[in-house]
């Protein structure tokens, strides 16, 4: 089954400063998100890939994209079987389960499973 890019995320030590920077630079606005310190990104372009800006989540600053998958936990395990590693295990919040993996060379990619 094909797996499209469904979301992007910027995790920052200073999410308010990050929002200010990108808002001024690109004209983005930031509707509130479902978690403290998290906001969505509204680029002002209909049909654009949705995104978010959040505080750090037990790691370093990160810009990544999320791929839609059927089962986040199973996909993380498949990544490990191919030489990757789990950066953030499957984590559920209302409406979505997500996780992060690194490929064997260290590139970090997110996974997202909606409706979980």
Biopython code that builds the backbone (N, CA, C, O; Angstrom):
import numpy as np
from Bio.PDB.StructureBuilder import StructureBuilder

atoms = [
    (1, "UNK", "N", (0.827, -1.182, 0.000)),
    (1, "UNK", "CA", (0.000, 0.000, 0.000)),
    (1, "UNK", "C", (0.878, 1.255, 0.000)),
    (1, "UNK", "O", (1.828, 1.333, 0.778)),
    (2, "UNK", "N", (0.581, 2.228, -0.849)),
    (2, "UNK", "CA", (1.344, 3.478, -0.863)),
    (2, "UNK", "C", (1.183, 4.226, 0.460)),
    (2, "UNK", "O", (0.148, 4.132, 1.119)),
    (3, "UNK", "N", (2.216, 4.964, 0.830)),
    (3, "UNK", "CA", (2.211, 5.707, 2.093)),
    (3, "UNK", "C", (2.590, 7.156, 1.825)),
    (3, "UNK", "O", (3.769, 7.456, 1.638)),
    (4, "UNK", "N", (1.615, 8.063, 1.803)),
    (4, "UNK", "CA", (1.898, 9.459, 1.461)),
    (4, "UNK", "C", (2.451, 10.256, 2.636)),
    (4, "UNK", "O", (2.274, 9.876, 3.794)),
    (5, "UNK", "N", (3.119, 11.357, 2.331)),
    (5, "UNK", "CA", (3.495, 12.331, 3.348)),
    (5, "UNK", "C", (2.205, 13.031, 3.768)),
    (5, "UNK", "O", (1.476, 13.551, 2.924)),
    (6, "UNK", "N", (1.920, 13.044, 5.089)),
    (6, "UNK", "CA", (0.649, 13.575, 5.569)),
    (6, "UNK", "C", (0.781, 14.760, 6.524)),
    (6, "UNK", "O", (-0.218, 15.405, 6.843)),
    (7, "UNK", "N", (1.994, 15.056, 6.985)),
    (7, "UNK", "CA", (2.153, 16.091, 8.012)),
    (7, "UNK", "C", (3.626, 16.480, 8.097)),
    (7, "UNK", "O", (4.502, 15.664, 7.810)),
    (8, "UNK", "N", (3.899, 17.718, 8.489)),
    (8, "UNK", "CA", (5.273, 18.096, 8.825)),
    (8, "UNK", "C", (5.257, 18.689, 10.216)),
    (8, "UNK", "O", (4.223, 19.146, 10.702)),
    (9, "UNK", "N", (6.425, 18.675, 10.853)),
    (9, "UNK", "CA", (6.491, 19.196, 12.208)),
    (9, "UNK", "C", (7.839, 19.838, 12.467)),
    (9, "UNK", "O", (8.878, 19.355, 12.015)),
    (10, "UNK", "N", (7.800, 20.933, 13.200)),
    (10, "UNK", "CA", (8.998, 21.615, 13.665)),
    (10, "UNK", "C", (8.962, 21.552, 15.187)),
    (10, "UNK", "O", (8.059, 22.112, 15.808)),
    (11, "UNK", "N", (9.938, 20.876, 15.796)),
    (11, "UNK", "CA", (10.049, 20.794, 17.253)),
    (11, "UNK", "C", (11.165, 21.737, 17.674)),
    (11, "UNK", "O", (12.299, 21.619, 17.211)),
    (12, "UNK", "N", (10.837, 22.666, 18.548)),
    (12, "UNK", "CA", (11.759, 23.752, 18.868)),
    (12, "UNK", "C", (11.905, 23.949, 20.375)),
    (12, "UNK", "O", (10.960, 23.733, 21.133)),
    (13, "UNK", "N", (13.098, 24.362, 20.800)),
    (13, "UNK", "CA", (13.317, 24.732, 22.196)),
    (13, "UNK", "C", (12.576, 26.033, 22.521)),
    (13, "UNK", "O", (12.314, 26.321, 23.689)),
    (14, "UNK", "N", (12.239, 26.812, 21.499)),
    (14, "UNK", "CA", (11.502, 28.070, 21.665)),
    (14, "UNK", "C", (10.384, 28.112, 20.626)),
    (14, "UNK", "O", (10.504, 28.819, 19.626)),
    (15, "UNK", "N", (9.291, 27.362, 20.847)),
    (15, "UNK", "CA", (8.237, 27.308, 19.841)),
    (15, "UNK", "C", (7.613, 28.671, 19.535)),
    (15, "UNK", "O", (7.257, 28.936, 18.387)),
    (16, "UNK", "N", (7.473, 29.546, 20.552)),
    (16, "UNK", "CA", (6.911, 30.863, 20.279)),
    (16, "UNK", "C", (7.831, 31.666, 19.355)),
    (16, "UNK", "O", (7.358, 32.330, 18.433)),
    (17, "UNK", "N", (9.136, 31.608, 19.600)),
    (17, "UNK", "CA", (10.091, 32.285, 18.722)),
    (17, "UNK", "C", (10.083, 31.703, 17.316)),
    (17, "UNK", "O", (10.205, 32.432, 16.332)),
    (18, "UNK", "N", (9.938, 30.383, 17.230)),
    (18, "UNK", "CA", (9.884, 29.723, 15.921)),
    (18, "UNK", "C", (8.635, 30.164, 15.167)),
    (18, "UNK", "O", (8.698, 30.446, 13.970)),
    (19, "UNK", "N", (7.492, 30.224, 15.867)),
    (19, "UNK", "CA", (6.261, 30.690, 15.225)),
    (19, "UNK", "C", (6.412, 32.130, 14.749)),
    (19, "UNK", "O", (5.991, 32.465, 13.642)),
    (20, "UNK", "N", (7.010, 32.983, 15.580)),
    (20, "UNK", "CA", (7.210, 34.379, 15.206)),
    (20, "UNK", "C", (8.076, 34.483, 13.950)),
    (20, "UNK", "O", (7.751, 35.226, 13.025)),
    (21, "UNK", "N", (9.178, 33.735, 13.923)),
    (21, "UNK", "CA", (10.094, 33.769, 12.784)),
    (21, "UNK", "C", (9.393, 33.360, 11.492)),
    (21, "UNK", "O", (9.413, 34.102, 10.510)),
    (22, "UNK", "N", (8.764, 32.163, 11.495)),
    (22, "UNK", "CA", (8.140, 31.669, 10.265)),
    (22, "UNK", "C", (6.875, 32.443, 9.912)),
    (22, "UNK", "O", (6.538, 32.567, 8.735)),
    (23, "UNK", "N", (6.170, 32.964, 10.915)),
    (23, "UNK", "CA", (5.003, 33.786, 10.624)),
    (23, "UNK", "C", (5.393, 35.040, 9.862)),
    (23, "UNK", "O", (4.754, 35.406, 8.875)),
    (24, "UNK", "N", (6.458, 35.701, 10.333)),
    (24, "UNK", "CA", (6.933, 36.910, 9.653)),
    (24, "UNK", "C", (7.544, 36.583, 8.293)),
    (24, "UNK", "O", (7.328, 37.310, 7.323)),
    (25, "UNK", "N", (8.308, 35.489, 8.221)),
    (25, "UNK", "CA", (9.008, 35.146, 6.987)),
    (25, "UNK", "C", (8.061, 34.685, 5.887)),
    (25, "UNK", "O", (8.185, 35.113, 4.739)),
    (26, "UNK", "N", (7.102, 33.804, 6.236)),
    (26, "UNK", "CA", (6.248, 33.171, 5.228)),
    (26, "UNK", "C", (4.783, 33.580, 5.292)),
    (26, "UNK", "O", (3.999, 33.182, 4.430)),
    (27, "UNK", "N", (4.395, 34.365, 6.292)),
    (27, "UNK", "CA", (2.995, 34.743, 6.421)),
    (27, "UNK", "C", (2.114, 33.644, 7.003)),
    (27, "UNK", "O", (0.893, 33.686, 6.856)),
    (28, "UNK", "N", (2.723, 32.660, 7.663)),
    (28, "UNK", "CA", (1.963, 31.570, 8.269)),
    (28, "UNK", "C", (1.233, 32.078, 9.502)),
    (28, "UNK", "O", (1.678, 33.018, 10.160)),
    (29, "UNK", "N", (0.094, 31.436, 9.809)),
    (29, "UNK", "CA", (-0.604, 31.666, 11.064)),
    (29, "UNK", "C", (-0.664, 30.338, 11.815)),
    (29, "UNK", "O", (-0.374, 29.284, 11.248)),
    (30, "UNK", "N", (-1.039, 30.392, 13.089)),
    (30, "UNK", "CA", (-0.858, 29.225, 13.956)),
    (30, "UNK", "C", (-2.071, 28.958, 14.835)),
    (30, "UNK", "O", (-2.095, 29.367, 15.996)),
    (31, "UNK", "N", (-3.085, 28.272, 14.294)),
    (31, "UNK", "CA", (-4.220, 27.889, 15.138)),
    (31, "UNK", "C", (-3.754, 26.968, 16.255)),
    (31, "UNK", "O", (-2.801, 26.207, 16.089)),
    (32, "UNK", "N", (-4.432, 27.044, 17.390)),
    (32, "UNK", "CA", (-4.066, 26.217, 18.539)),
    (32, "UNK", "C", (-4.141, 24.734, 18.235)),
    (32, "UNK", "O", (-4.969, 24.292, 17.439)),
    (33, "UNK", "N", (-3.272, 23.972, 18.874)),
    (33, "UNK", "CA", (-3.258, 22.523, 18.729)),
    (33, "UNK", "C", (-3.882, 21.864, 19.940)),
    (33, "UNK", "O", (-4.357, 22.541, 20.852)),
    (34, "UNK", "N", (-3.880, 20.560, 19.948)),
    (34, "UNK", "CA", (-4.518, 19.811, 21.015)),
    (34, "UNK", "C", (-3.653, 19.571, 22.236)),
    (34, "UNK", "O", (-4.125, 18.985, 23.210)),
    (35, "UNK", "N", (-2.392, 20.009, 22.217)),
    (35, "UNK", "CA", (-1.482, 19.766, 23.337)),
    (35, "UNK", "C", (-0.866, 21.095, 23.785)),
    (35, "UNK", "O", (-0.726, 22.008, 22.972)),
    (36, "UNK", "N", (-0.498, 21.217, 25.059)),
    (36, "UNK", "CA", (0.124, 22.467, 25.534)),
    (36, "UNK", "C", (1.380, 22.807, 24.731)),
    (36, "UNK", "O", (2.247, 21.959, 24.524)),
    (37, "UNK", "N", (1.463, 24.056, 24.284)),
    (37, "UNK", "CA", (2.632, 24.524, 23.548)),
    (37, "UNK", "C", (2.645, 24.168, 22.074)),
    (37, "UNK", "O", (3.519, 24.627, 21.338)),
    (38, "UNK", "N", (1.680, 23.347, 21.622)),
    (38, "UNK", "CA", (1.626, 22.887, 20.230)),
    (38, "UNK", "C", (0.661, 23.773, 19.454)),
    (38, "UNK", "O", (-0.396, 24.145, 19.963)),
    (39, "UNK", "N", (1.022, 24.104, 18.240)),
    (39, "UNK", "CA", (0.095, 24.799, 17.345)),
    (39, "UNK", "C", (0.174, 24.157, 15.969)),
    (39, "UNK", "O", (1.195, 23.588, 15.580)),
    (40, "UNK", "N", (-0.920, 24.265, 15.253)),
    (40, "UNK", "CA", (-0.904, 23.861, 13.853)),
    (40, "UNK", "C", (-0.292, 24.979, 13.040)),
    (40, "UNK", "O", (-0.147, 26.099, 13.531)),
    (41, "UNK", "N", (0.069, 24.688, 11.803)),
    (41, "UNK", "CA", (0.581, 25.692, 10.884)),
    (41, "UNK", "C", (-0.449, 25.857, 9.774)),
    (41, "UNK", "O", (-0.803, 24.891, 9.097)),
    (42, "UNK", "N", (-0.920, 27.071, 9.592)),
    (42, "UNK", "CA", (-1.799, 27.386, 8.468)),
    (42, "UNK", "C", (-0.972, 28.212, 7.495)),
    (42, "UNK", "O", (-0.666, 29.378, 7.747)),
    (43, "UNK", "N", (-0.616, 27.582, 6.371)),
    (43, "UNK", "CA", (0.216, 28.271, 5.380)),
    (43, "UNK", "C", (-0.585, 29.253, 4.540)),
    (43, "UNK", "O", (-0.014, 30.072, 3.820)),
    (44, "UNK", "N", (-1.915, 29.170, 4.631)),
    (44, "UNK", "CA", (-2.751, 30.036, 3.817)),
    (44, "UNK", "C", (-2.982, 29.499, 2.416)),
    (44, "UNK", "O", (-3.582, 30.178, 1.583)),
    (45, "UNK", "N", (-2.510, 28.281, 2.145)),
    (45, "UNK", "CA", (-2.654, 27.671, 0.824)),
    (45, "UNK", "C", (-3.551, 26.444, 0.962)),
    (45, "UNK", "O", (-3.215, 25.491, 1.665)),
    (46, "UNK", "N", (-4.691, 26.480, 0.285)),
    (46, "UNK", "CA", (-5.616, 25.353, 0.349)),
    (46, "UNK", "C", (-4.975, 24.090, -0.223)),
    (46, "UNK", "O", (-4.352, 24.120, -1.284)),
    (47, "UNK", "N", (-5.137, 22.991, 0.492)),
    (47, "UNK", "CA", (-4.608, 21.705, 0.026)),
    (47, "UNK", "C", (-3.153, 21.461, 0.389)),
    (47, "UNK", "O", (-2.606, 20.412, 0.046)),
    (48, "UNK", "N", (-2.507, 22.410, 1.079)),
    (48, "UNK", "CA", (-1.104, 22.214, 1.468)),
    (48, "UNK", "C", (-1.010, 21.114, 2.534)),
    (48, "UNK", "O", (-1.969, 20.876, 3.268)),
    (49, "UNK", "N", (0.126, 20.458, 2.615)),
    (49, "UNK", "CA", (0.349, 19.450, 3.647)),
    (49, "UNK", "C", (0.269, 20.150, 5.005)),
    (49, "UNK", "O", (0.942, 21.158, 5.219)),
    (50, "UNK", "N", (-0.550, 19.622, 5.928)),
    (50, "UNK", "CA", (-0.661, 20.264, 7.235)),
    (50, "UNK", "C", (0.602, 20.078, 8.068)),
    (50, "UNK", "O", (1.366, 19.133, 7.871)),
    (51, "UNK", "N", (0.801, 21.005, 9.002)),
    (51, "UNK", "CA", (1.977, 20.922, 9.845)),
    (51, "UNK", "C", (1.711, 21.436, 11.234)),
    (51, "UNK", "O", (0.603, 21.859, 11.564)),
    (52, "UNK", "N", (2.760, 21.390, 12.049)),
    (52, "UNK", "CA", (2.661, 21.873, 13.415)),
    (52, "UNK", "C", (4.000, 22.328, 13.931)),
    (52, "UNK", "O", (5.049, 21.951, 13.409)),
    (53, "UNK", "N", (3.951, 23.152, 14.972)),
    (53, "UNK", "CA", (5.146, 23.582, 15.692)),
    (53, "UNK", "C", (4.927, 23.228, 17.156)),
    (53, "UNK", "O", (3.893, 23.551, 17.741)),
    (54, "UNK", "N", (5.920, 22.556, 17.739)),
    (54, "UNK", "CA", (5.766, 22.098, 19.116)),
    (54, "UNK", "C", (7.040, 22.344, 19.907)),
    (54, "UNK", "O", (8.102, 22.612, 19.344)),
    (55, "UNK", "N", (6.909, 22.246, 21.243)),
    (55, "UNK", "CA", (8.106, 22.220, 22.075)),
    (55, "UNK", "C", (8.874, 20.930, 21.806)),
    (55, "UNK", "O", (8.359, 20.017, 21.161)),
    (56, "UNK", "N", (10.093, 20.862, 22.299)),
    (56, "UNK", "CA", (10.871, 19.630, 22.188)),
    (56, "UNK", "C", (10.115, 18.501, 22.887)),
    (56, "UNK", "O", (9.407, 18.732, 23.867)),
    (57, "UNK", "N", (10.268, 17.312, 22.390)),
    (57, "UNK", "CA", (9.622, 16.141, 22.978)),
    (57, "UNK", "C", (10.704, 15.125, 23.335)),
    (57, "UNK", "O", (10.882, 14.124, 22.642)),
    (58, "UNK", "N", (11.420, 15.395, 24.424)),
    (58, "UNK", "CA", (12.510, 14.519, 24.877)),
    (58, "UNK", "C", (13.576, 14.318, 23.817)),
    (58, "UNK", "O", (14.022, 13.192, 23.595)),
    (59, "UNK", "N", (13.988, 15.386, 23.162)),
    (59, "UNK", "CA", (15.024, 15.262, 22.148)),
    (59, "UNK", "C", (15.555, 16.622, 21.738)),
    (59, "UNK", "O", (15.330, 17.632, 22.404)),
    (60, "UNK", "N", (16.255, 16.616, 20.641)),
    (60, "UNK", "CA", (16.851, 17.816, 20.076)),
    (60, "UNK", "C", (15.851, 18.517, 19.155)),
    (60, "UNK", "O", (14.844, 17.919, 18.776)),
    (61, "UNK", "N", (16.113, 19.781, 18.788)),
    (61, "UNK", "CA", (15.290, 20.441, 17.779)),
    (61, "UNK", "C", (15.239, 19.567, 16.525)),
    (61, "UNK", "O", (16.207, 18.885, 16.187)),
    (62, "UNK", "N", (14.094, 19.601, 15.848)),
    (62, "UNK", "CA", (13.871, 18.669, 14.739)),
    (62, "UNK", "C", (12.889, 19.261, 13.751)),
    (62, "UNK", "O", (11.883, 19.850, 14.144)),
    (63, "UNK", "N", (13.175, 19.110, 12.481)),
    (63, "UNK", "CA", (12.217, 19.376, 11.418)),
    (63, "UNK", "C", (12.068, 18.064, 10.669)),
    (63, "UNK", "O", (13.055, 17.503, 10.193)),
    (64, "UNK", "N", (10.844, 17.571, 10.561)),
    (64, "UNK", "CA", (10.642, 16.288, 9.903)),
    (64, "UNK", "C", (9.289, 16.250, 9.213)),
    (64, "UNK", "O", (8.456, 17.140, 9.385)),
    (65, "UNK", "N", (9.092, 15.211, 8.438)),
    (65, "UNK", "CA", (7.791, 14.969, 7.836)),
    (65, "UNK", "C", (7.277, 13.631, 8.342)),
    (65, "UNK", "O", (8.049, 12.776, 8.776)),
    (66, "UNK", "N", (5.964, 13.465, 8.279)),
    (66, "UNK", "CA", (5.316, 12.248, 8.752)),
    (66, "UNK", "C", (4.658, 11.538, 7.576)),
    (66, "UNK", "O", (4.001, 12.157, 6.740)),
    (67, "UNK", "N", (4.851, 10.229, 7.534)),
    (67, "UNK", "CA", (4.283, 9.388, 6.485)),
    (67, "UNK", "C", (3.081, 8.657, 7.077)),
    (67, "UNK", "O", (3.164, 8.120, 8.182)),
    (68, "UNK", "N", (1.979, 8.634, 6.360)),
    (68, "UNK", "CA", (0.787, 7.931, 6.810)),
    (68, "UNK", "C", (0.952, 6.427, 6.641)),
    (68, "UNK", "O", (1.277, 5.955, 5.551)),
    (69, "UNK", "N", (0.732, 5.676, 7.709)),
    (69, "UNK", "CA", (0.861, 4.216, 7.683)),
    (69, "UNK", "C", (-0.352, 3.590, 8.369)),
    (69, "UNK", "O", (-1.086, 4.264, 9.092)),
    (70, "UNK", "N", (-0.552, 2.299, 8.134)),
    (70, "UNK", "CA", (-1.661, 1.569, 8.744)),
    (70, "UNK", "C", (-1.425, 1.291, 10.225)),
    (70, "UNK", "O", (-2.369, 1.303, 11.016)),
    (71, "UNK", "N", (-0.155, 1.037, 10.612)),
    (71, "UNK", "CA", (0.159, 0.630, 11.978)),
    (71, "UNK", "C", (1.537, 1.176, 12.347)),
    (71, "UNK", "O", (2.557, 0.673, 11.878)),
    (72, "UNK", "N", (1.559, 2.203, 13.186)),
    (72, "UNK", "CA", (2.822, 2.854, 13.550)),
    (72, "UNK", "C", (3.772, 1.879, 14.231)),
    (72, "UNK", "O", (4.939, 1.790, 13.852)),
    (73, "UNK", "N", (3.289, 1.147, 15.228)),
    (73, "UNK", "CA", (4.168, 0.239, 15.971)),
    (73, "UNK", "C", (4.780, -0.822, 15.056)),
    (73, "UNK", "O", (5.972, -1.112, 15.156)),
    (74, "UNK", "N", (3.982, -1.397, 14.174)),
    (74, "UNK", "CA", (4.490, -2.429, 13.257)),
    (74, "UNK", "C", (5.500, -1.838, 12.279)),
    (74, "UNK", "O", (6.489, -2.488, 11.939)),
    (75, "UNK", "N", (5.257, -0.618, 11.829)),
    (75, "UNK", "CA", (6.190, 0.016, 10.889)),
    (75, "UNK", "C", (7.502, 0.349, 11.585)),
    (75, "UNK", "O", (8.569, 0.218, 10.985)),
    (76, "UNK", "N", (7.437, 0.780, 12.851)),
    (76, "UNK", "CA", (8.673, 1.024, 13.601)),
    (76, "UNK", "C", (9.483, -0.261, 13.737)),
    (76, "UNK", "O", (10.702, -0.244, 13.564)),
    (77, "UNK", "N", (8.826, -1.365, 14.041)),
    (77, "UNK", "CA", (9.531, -2.646, 14.162)),
    (77, "UNK", "C", (10.119, -3.082, 12.816)),
    (77, "UNK", "O", (11.218, -3.636, 12.772)),
    (78, "UNK", "N", (9.398, -2.837, 11.728)),
    (78, "UNK", "CA", (9.915, -3.166, 10.386)),
    (78, "UNK", "C", (11.160, -2.335, 10.080)),
    (78, "UNK", "O", (12.098, -2.821, 9.448)),
    (79, "UNK", "N", (11.161, -1.071, 10.535)),
    (79, "UNK", "CA", (12.340, -0.218, 10.330)),
    (79, "UNK", "C", (13.544, -0.780, 11.079)),
    (79, "UNK", "O", (14.653, -0.811, 10.546)),
    (80, "UNK", "N", (13.325, -1.222, 12.311)),
    (80, "UNK", "CA", (14.411, -1.818, 13.102)),
    (80, "UNK", "C", (14.938, -3.068, 12.408)),
    (80, "UNK", "O", (16.149, -3.288, 12.373)),
    (81, "UNK", "N", (14.052, -3.886, 11.859)),
    (81, "UNK", "CA", (14.458, -5.113, 11.169)),
    (81, "UNK", "C", (15.318, -4.817, 9.941)),
    (81, "UNK", "O", (16.078, -5.671, 9.485)),
    (82, "UNK", "N", (15.187, -3.577, 9.404)),
    (82, "UNK", "CA", (15.979, -3.194, 8.228)),
    (82, "UNK", "C", (17.190, -2.342, 8.607)),
    (82, "UNK", "O", (17.817, -1.740, 7.736)),
    (83, "UNK", "N", (17.523, -2.286, 9.893)),
    (83, "UNK", "CA", (18.718, -1.561, 10.311)),
    (83, "UNK", "C", (18.475, -0.171, 10.835)),
    (83, "UNK", "O", (19.424, 0.530, 11.186)),
    (84, "UNK", "N", (17.212, 0.252, 10.898)),
    (84, "UNK", "CA", (16.889, 1.561, 11.453)),
    (84, "UNK", "C", (16.767, 1.473, 12.963)),
    (84, "UNK", "O", (17.030, 0.428, 13.558)),
    (85, "UNK", "N", (16.362, 2.586, 13.582)),
    (85, "UNK", "CA", (16.137, 2.568, 15.020)),
    (85, "UNK", "C", (14.946, 3.450, 15.369)),
    (85, "UNK", "O", (14.596, 4.375, 14.636)),
    (86, "UNK", "N", (14.347, 3.144, 16.481)),
    (86, "UNK", "CA", (13.193, 3.899, 16.959)),
    (86, "UNK", "C", (13.690, 5.114, 17.743)),
    (86, "UNK", "O", (14.460, 4.973, 18.693)),
    (87, "UNK", "N", (13.251, 6.289, 17.346)),
    (87, "UNK", "CA", (13.583, 7.532, 18.034)),
    (87, "UNK", "C", (12.497, 7.865, 19.051)),
    (87, "UNK", "O", (12.796, 8.276, 20.172)),
    (88, "UNK", "N", (11.243, 7.690, 18.663)),
    (88, "UNK", "CA", (10.104, 7.891, 19.563)),
    (88, "UNK", "C", (9.132, 6.755, 19.292)),
    (88, "UNK", "O", (8.688, 6.584, 18.157)),
    (89, "UNK", "N", (8.791, 5.973, 20.315)),
    (89, "UNK", "CA", (7.876, 4.853, 20.101)),
    (89, "UNK", "C", (6.472, 5.337, 19.752)),
    (89, "UNK", "O", (6.161, 6.522, 19.870)),
    (90, "UNK", "N", (5.641, 4.408, 19.323)),
    (90, "UNK", "CA", (4.255, 4.739, 19.005)),
    (90, "UNK", "C", (3.612, 5.438, 20.205)),
    (90, "UNK", "O", (3.595, 4.909, 21.317)),
    (91, "UNK", "N", (3.090, 6.629, 19.953)),
    (91, "UNK", "CA", (2.491, 7.466, 20.981)),
    (91, "UNK", "C", (1.112, 7.891, 20.503)),
    (91, "UNK", "O", (0.970, 8.405, 19.394)),
    (92, "UNK", "N", (0.103, 7.680, 21.324)),
    (92, "UNK", "CA", (-1.262, 8.029, 20.922)),
    (92, "UNK", "C", (-1.739, 9.283, 21.633)),
    (92, "UNK", "O", (-1.559, 9.439, 22.841)),
    (93, "UNK", "N", (-2.352, 10.175, 20.862)),
    (93, "UNK", "CA", (-3.075, 11.336, 21.367)),
    (93, "UNK", "C", (-4.429, 11.289, 20.664)),
    (93, "UNK", "O", (-4.574, 10.541, 19.697)),
    (94, "UNK", "N", (-5.411, 12.043, 21.101)),
    (94, "UNK", "CA", (-6.724, 11.943, 20.464)),
    (94, "UNK", "C", (-6.651, 12.088, 18.937)),
    (94, "UNK", "O", (-6.201, 13.110, 18.420)),
    (95, "UNK", "N", (-7.099, 11.056, 18.238)),
    (95, "UNK", "CA", (-7.202, 11.099, 16.782)),
    (95, "UNK", "C", (-6.006, 10.613, 16.002)),
    (95, "UNK", "O", (-6.116, 10.414, 14.792)),
    (96, "UNK", "N", (-4.854, 10.408, 16.647)),
    (96, "UNK", "CA", (-3.674, 9.994, 15.883)),
    (96, "UNK", "C", (-2.692, 9.238, 16.789)),
    (96, "UNK", "O", (-2.565, 9.522, 17.980)),
    (97, "UNK", "N", (-2.014, 8.279, 16.185)),
    (97, "UNK", "CA", (-0.851, 7.642, 16.807)),
    (97, "UNK", "C", (0.334, 8.010, 15.940)),
    (97, "UNK", "O", (0.250, 7.949, 14.713)),
    (98, "UNK", "N", (1.452, 8.397, 16.573)),
    (98, "UNK", "CA", (2.626, 8.800, 15.806)),
    (98, "UNK", "C", (3.873, 8.217, 16.440)),
    (98, "UNK", "O", (3.844, 7.760, 17.583)),
    (99, "UNK", "N", (4.955, 8.233, 15.702)),
    (99, "UNK", "CA", (6.254, 7.789, 16.180)),
    (99, "UNK", "C", (7.331, 8.325, 15.269)),
    (99, "UNK", "O", (7.039, 8.863, 14.201)),
    (100, "UNK", "N", (8.581, 8.180, 15.686)),
    (100, "UNK", "CA", (9.717, 8.625, 14.874)),
    (100, "UNK", "C", (10.710, 7.488, 14.731)),
    (100, "UNK", "O", (10.951, 6.733, 15.672)),
    (101, "UNK", "N", (11.282, 7.376, 13.541)),
    (101, "UNK", "CA", (12.333, 6.396, 13.290)),
    (101, "UNK", "C", (13.521, 7.100, 12.652)),
    (101, "UNK", "O", (13.389, 8.190, 12.096)),
    (102, "UNK", "N", (14.668, 6.466, 12.739)),
    (102, "UNK", "CA", (15.853, 6.934, 12.006)),
    (102, "UNK", "C", (16.261, 5.813, 11.077)),
    (102, "UNK", "O", (16.257, 4.643, 11.461)),
    (103, "UNK", "N", (16.613, 6.172, 9.852)),
    (103, "UNK", "CA", (17.123, 5.156, 8.937)),
    (103, "UNK", "C", (18.550, 4.791, 9.355)),
    (103, "UNK", "O", (19.089, 5.409, 10.273)),
    (104, "UNK", "N", (19.175, 3.804, 8.705)),
    (104, "UNK", "CA", (20.523, 3.399, 9.118)),
    (104, "UNK", "C", (21.568, 4.519, 9.049)),
    (104, "UNK", "O", (22.646, 4.392, 9.629)),
    (105, "UNK", "N", (21.254, 5.625, 8.338)),
    (105, "UNK", "CA", (22.198, 6.732, 8.207)),
    (105, "UNK", "C", (21.855, 7.900, 9.114)),
    (105, "UNK", "O", (22.544, 8.919, 9.103)),
    (106, "UNK", "N", (20.778, 7.758, 9.910)),
    (106, "UNK", "CA", (20.436, 8.779, 10.886)),
    (106, "UNK", "C", (19.343, 9.750, 10.506)),
    (106, "UNK", "O", (18.960, 10.576, 11.335)),
    (107, "UNK", "N", (18.812, 9.693, 9.276)),
    (107, "UNK", "CA", (17.733, 10.594, 8.889)),
    (107, "UNK", "C", (16.470, 10.226, 9.658)),
    (107, "UNK", "O", (16.086, 9.056, 9.697)),
    (108, "UNK", "N", (15.821, 11.216, 10.270)),
    (108, "UNK", "CA", (14.633, 10.978, 11.081)),
    (108, "UNK", "C", (13.371, 11.241, 10.250)),
    (108, "UNK", "O", (13.255, 12.263, 9.574)),
    (109, "UNK", "N", (12.437, 10.299, 10.319)),
    (109, "UNK", "CA", (11.159, 10.388, 9.626)),
    (109, "UNK", "C", (10.063, 10.028, 10.618)),
    (109, "UNK", "O", (10.222, 9.113, 11.425)),
    (110, "UNK", "N", (8.950, 10.751, 10.556)),
    (110, "UNK", "CA", (7.818, 10.455, 11.407)),
    (110, "UNK", "C", (6.835, 9.521, 10.723)),
    (110, "UNK", "O", (6.792, 9.420, 9.497)),
    (111, "UNK", "N", (6.045, 8.839, 11.547)),
    (111, "UNK", "CA", (4.963, 7.977, 11.081)),
    (111, "UNK", "C", (3.682, 8.452, 11.748)),
    (111, "UNK", "O", (3.704, 8.887, 12.899)),
    (112, "UNK", "N", (2.573, 8.373, 11.037)),
    (112, "UNK", "CA", (1.281, 8.792, 11.600)),
    (112, "UNK", "C", (0.199, 7.828, 11.166)),
    (112, "UNK", "O", (0.135, 7.410, 10.010)),
    (113, "UNK", "N", (-0.643, 7.488, 12.112)),
    (113, "UNK", "CA", (-1.785, 6.599, 11.898)),
    (113, "UNK", "C", (-3.010, 7.335, 12.429)),
    (113, "UNK", "O", (-3.152, 7.500, 13.641)),
    (114, "UNK", "N", (-3.894, 7.779, 11.542)),
    (114, "UNK", "CA", (-5.056, 8.542, 11.990)),
    (114, "UNK", "C", (-6.166, 7.621, 12.461)),
    (114, "UNK", "O", (-6.234, 6.446, 12.097)),
    (115, "UNK", "N", (-7.023, 8.190, 13.273)),
    (115, "UNK", "CA", (-8.157, 7.444, 13.788)),
    (115, "UNK", "C", (-7.802, 6.453, 14.868)),
    (115, "UNK", "O", (-8.642, 5.646, 15.267)),
    (116, "UNK", "N", (-6.570, 6.498, 15.352)),
    (116, "UNK", "CA", (-6.124, 5.527, 16.354)),
    (116, "UNK", "C", (-6.511, 5.961, 17.747)),
    (116, "UNK", "O", (-6.215, 5.262, 18.716)),
]
sb = StructureBuilder()
sb.init_structure("model")
sb.init_model(0)
sb.init_chain("A")
sb.init_seg("    ")
for serial, (resi, resn, name, xyz) in enumerate(atoms, 1):
    if name == "N":
        sb.init_residue(resn, " ", resi, " ")
    sb.init_atom(name, np.array(xyz, "f"), 0.0, 1.0, " ", f" {name:<3s}", serial, name[0])
structure = sb.get_structure()
